[in-house]
Amino acid sequence: MRGSIPFKISSLLDYIIEFILSYGLISVTSIADQMQKLSSLAQTI
């Protein structure tokens, strides 16, 4: 039983890290898309 608790904690931490990384990548890509939209708007103006 003692060995299962650290495993659950480590798996939970891995899940959280993966979630943060994936969410961070999504936010970075969305920011890049917004920058491209702003640059295209600036070019049209």
C-alpha positions as CSV (number, residue, x, y, z in Angstrom):
1,M,0.0,0.0,0.0
2,R,2.8,2.4,0.7
3,G,4.3,2.0,-2.8
4,S,0.9,2.8,-4.4
5,I,0.6,6.3,-2.8
6,P,3.8,7.8,-4.3
7,F,2.9,6.2,-7.6
8,K,-0.5,8.0,-7.6
9,I,1.1,11.3,-6.6
10,S,3.8,11.0,-9.4
11,S,1.2,10.0,-12.0
12,L,-1.0,13.0,-10.9
13,L,2.0,15.3,-11.2
14,D,2.8,13.9,-14.6
15,Y,-0.8,14.5,-15.7
16,I,-0.7,18.0,-14.4
17,I,2.6,18.7,-16.1
18,E,1.3,17.3,-19.4
19,F,-1.9,19.4,-19.1
20,I,0.1,22.6,-18.4
21,L,2.4,21.9,-21.3
22,S,-0.4,21.2,-23.7
23,Y,-2.4,24.2,-22.5
24,G,0.7,26.4,-22.8
25,L,1.3,25.2,-26.3
26,I,-2.3,26.0,-27.2
27,S,-2.0,29.5,-25.7
28,V,1.3,30.1,-27.5
29,T,-0.2,29.1,-30.8
30,S,-3.3,31.2,-30.2
31,I,-1.0,34.2,-29.4
32,A,0.9,33.6,-32.6
33,D,-2.4,33.5,-34.5
34,Q,-3.4,36.8,-33.0
35,M,-0.1,38.4,-33.8
36,Q,-0.5,37.2,-37.5
37,K,-4.0,38.7,-37.5
38,L,-2.7,42.0,-36.1
39,S,0.2,42.1,-38.6
40,S,-2.2,41.4,-41.5
41,L,-4.5,44.2,-40.3
42,A,-1.6,46.6,-40.0
43,Q,-0.6,45.7,-43.6
44,T,-4.1,46.4,-44.9
45,I,-4.1,49.8,-43.1
